[in-house]
């Protein structure tokens, strides 16, 4: 900044220096002088998520904010003052996925079926106990499984032990320890079924 003893003749140089510094700072994350329509817009990947244990309170710019819950490590897109849309779980809640490619002609007697399974494991139950569901598919279905915890102390996961045409077996775990709160196992299976009788 100019001091009280700076020469007046340096004014234009100081103004240019100031605007170069300002342009360099802003253009690190924003389009500064590209055009009337793009100036001031964030560059891709430059916006930071709002990080705190509680969601931001209602404000004019809340709609569309990304919020990372520092208490649970879950992420959300915020809407109006009463809505949040989850977009990602914590690292220990990442789904375990087994995929299978289908190449099959469509027949009148065959349908692609999606089956949703859910069970809750009680507090104190030791992880590792297998959970099995019976089903009837023409061939082993594609499967996605995840486990949801209710606190910050359980570090839970789920293994897909067996997927076949007639059953699916999952093994929830918490490092061999007992769950300190209820956890919920979710599974989604998609496959071909022809026997509807």
VMD Tcl script that draws the C-alpha trace (Angstrom):
set ca {
  {0.00 0.00 0.00}
  {1.27 3.55 -0.65}
  {2.70 5.24 2.43}
  {2.23 8.86 3.41}
  {5.63 9.64 1.90}
  {5.12 7.77 -1.42}
  {5.57 9.87 -4.54}
  {2.42 10.83 -6.40}
  {4.11 9.89 -9.66}
  {4.20 6.24 -8.48}
  {0.42 6.10 -8.18}
  {-0.21 4.48 -11.58}
  {2.52 1.88 -10.95}
  {1.06 1.02 -7.53}
  {-2.43 0.70 -9.01}
  {-1.18 -1.69 -11.72}
  {0.72 -3.70 -9.11}
  {-2.38 -3.87 -6.92}
  {-4.65 -5.06 -9.75}
  {-2.09 -7.65 -10.93}
  {-1.96 -9.04 -7.37}
  {-5.74 -9.04 -7.08}
  {-6.18 -10.70 -10.50}
  {-3.61 -13.39 -9.61}
  {-5.32 -14.12 -6.28}
  {-8.87 -14.34 -7.61}
  {-7.98 -16.20 -10.83}
  {-6.44 -19.04 -8.79}
  {-9.95 -20.43 -8.27}
  {-12.20 -18.21 -10.41}
  {-12.44 -17.09 -14.02}
  {-11.40 -13.46 -13.63}
  {-11.52 -11.68 -16.99}
  {-12.47 -14.34 -19.58}
  {-15.79 -12.78 -20.54}
  {-18.79 -10.99 -19.13}
  {-20.66 -14.30 -18.77}
  {-17.90 -16.39 -17.14}
  {-16.04 -13.84 -15.00}
  {-16.34 -14.72 -11.30}
  {-17.43 -18.34 -11.88}
  {-15.54 -21.05 -9.96}
  {-13.02 -23.07 -11.93}
  {-13.64 -26.82 -11.95}
  {-12.66 -28.44 -8.66}
  {-12.05 -25.16 -6.86}
  {-15.06 -24.99 -4.53}
  {-14.53 -26.38 -1.03}
  {-17.21 -28.29 0.85}
  {-18.68 -26.87 4.04}
  {-17.09 -28.94 6.86}
  {-18.69 -29.02 10.31}
  {-20.52 -31.41 12.64}
  {-23.85 -29.63 12.02}
  {-25.42 -28.58 8.73}
  {-25.24 -24.88 7.82}
  {-28.25 -22.93 9.00}
  {-30.76 -21.58 6.53}
  {-29.37 -18.80 4.37}
  {-29.75 -17.39 0.88}
  {-26.78 -19.43 -0.41}
  {-27.57 -22.73 1.41}
  {-29.37 -24.32 -1.56}
  {-26.87 -26.47 -3.47}
  {-24.04 -26.34 -0.91}
  {-21.98 -29.47 -0.35}
  {-21.66 -30.37 3.32}
  {-19.15 -32.83 4.80}
  {-20.29 -33.88 8.27}
  {-17.07 -33.85 10.30}
  {-18.67 -36.06 13.00}
  {-19.68 -38.94 10.69}
  {-17.62 -38.28 7.50}
  {-20.84 -38.50 5.46}
  {-21.42 -35.97 2.67}
  {-24.61 -34.23 1.58}
  {-26.02 -31.74 -0.92}
  {-28.09 -29.15 0.94}
  {-31.39 -27.88 -0.38}
  {-33.81 -25.59 1.45}
  {-33.71 -25.14 5.23}
  {-35.38 -28.51 5.87}
  {-33.75 -30.82 3.30}
  {-30.40 -32.54 2.83}
  {-29.63 -35.14 0.18}
  {-26.98 -37.75 1.09}
  {-24.33 -38.27 -1.59}
  {-21.76 -40.43 0.18}
  {-21.12 -42.50 3.29}
  {-18.08 -42.70 5.52}
  {-15.08 -44.70 4.31}
  {-15.99 -47.70 6.47}
  {-19.51 -47.67 4.97}
  {-18.38 -47.94 1.36}
  {-20.34 -50.61 -0.49}
  {-18.66 -53.87 -1.46}
  {-19.62 -54.62 -5.04}
  {-19.51 -57.79 -7.09}
  {-20.52 -57.24 -10.69}
  {-21.57 -59.65 -13.41}
  {-22.16 -58.94 -17.07}
  {-25.38 -60.23 -18.58}
  {-25.69 -61.30 -22.20}
  {-29.07 -62.89 -22.70}
  {-31.89 -62.73 -25.20}
  {-35.17 -61.45 -23.84}
  {-37.81 -64.16 -23.64}
  {-41.47 -63.77 -22.77}
  {-41.05 -66.11 -19.80}
  {-37.91 -64.42 -18.40}
  {-37.77 -61.19 -16.40}
  {-34.94 -59.14 -14.98}
  {-35.69 -58.93 -11.25}
  {-34.26 -56.65 -8.56}
  {-34.40 -57.94 -4.98}
  {-33.77 -55.72 -1.94}
  {-32.75 -57.35 1.36}
  {-32.46 -55.71 4.78}
  {-31.79 -56.91 8.33}
  {-30.84 -55.21 11.59}
  {-28.21 -56.62 13.94}
  {-28.78 -55.88 17.60}
  {-26.42 -54.19 20.06}
  {-23.97 -56.66 21.59}
  {-24.12 -59.12 18.70}
  {-20.64 -60.14 17.58}
  {-19.90 -59.53 13.92}
  {-19.03 -62.52 11.77}
  {-22.33 -64.37 11.96}
  {-23.45 -65.26 8.44}
  {-26.84 -64.01 7.20}
  {-28.41 -66.09 4.41}
  {-31.46 -65.47 2.23}
  {-33.05 -68.03 -0.07}
  {-34.05 -67.03 -3.60}
  {-34.62 -68.43 -7.08}
  {-32.58 -66.97 -9.96}
  {-31.73 -68.59 -13.30}
  {-28.05 -67.75 -12.71}
  {-26.05 -66.05 -9.97}
  {-27.28 -62.42 -9.72}
  {-25.26 -59.22 -9.57}
  {-25.01 -58.02 -5.97}
  {-24.29 -54.86 -3.99}
  {-24.07 -54.99 -0.18}
  {-23.36 -52.35 2.46}
  {-23.69 -52.03 6.21}
  {-24.83 -48.91 8.08}
  {-23.69 -48.04 11.58}
  {-25.44 -45.81 14.11}
  {-22.46 -44.39 15.97}
  {-18.87 -43.25 15.50}
  {-17.21 -46.11 17.40}
  {-18.19 -49.20 15.39}
  {-16.02 -49.74 12.30}
  {-18.23 -52.15 10.45}
  {-18.06 -53.86 7.09}
  {-19.71 -56.67 5.18}
  {-18.28 -59.51 3.10}
  {-20.27 -61.24 0.39}
  {-19.55 -64.87 1.25}
  {-21.62 -66.65 -1.39}
  {-23.92 -65.71 -4.25}
  {-25.67 -68.52 -6.13}
  {-28.91 -69.14 -7.98}
  {-30.75 -70.18 -4.81}
  {-29.13 -68.26 -1.93}
  {-27.06 -65.24 -0.89}
  {-24.86 -65.24 2.22}
  {-23.33 -62.13 3.82}
  {-20.95 -61.80 6.78}
  {-21.08 -58.48 8.72}
  {-18.07 -57.69 10.87}
  {-16.56 -55.18 13.28}
  {-13.05 -56.54 13.62}
  {-14.45 -59.50 15.58}
  {-15.84 -57.17 18.27}
  {-19.41 -56.84 19.45}
  {-21.46 -54.06 17.89}
  {-22.00 -51.23 20.38}
  {-25.15 -50.08 18.59}
  {-27.64 -51.49 16.12}
  {-26.27 -51.84 12.59}
  {-28.28 -52.40 9.42}
  {-27.25 -54.68 6.57}
  {-28.54 -53.75 3.10}
  {-28.19 -55.85 -0.05}
  {-29.44 -55.39 -3.60}
  {-29.46 -58.27 -6.08}
  {-30.33 -58.12 -9.78}
  {-30.72 -61.17 -12.00}
  {-32.86 -63.17 -14.41}
  {-35.89 -65.13 -13.20}
  {-38.01 -67.38 -15.40}
  {-39.82 -69.45 -12.78}
  {-42.76 -67.30 -11.67}
  {-45.03 -70.22 -10.82}
}
mol new
graphics top color blue
foreach p $ca { graphics top sphere $p radius 0.5 }
foreach p [lrange $ca 0 end-1] q [lrange $ca 1 end] { graphics top cylinder $p $q radius 0.2 }
display resetview
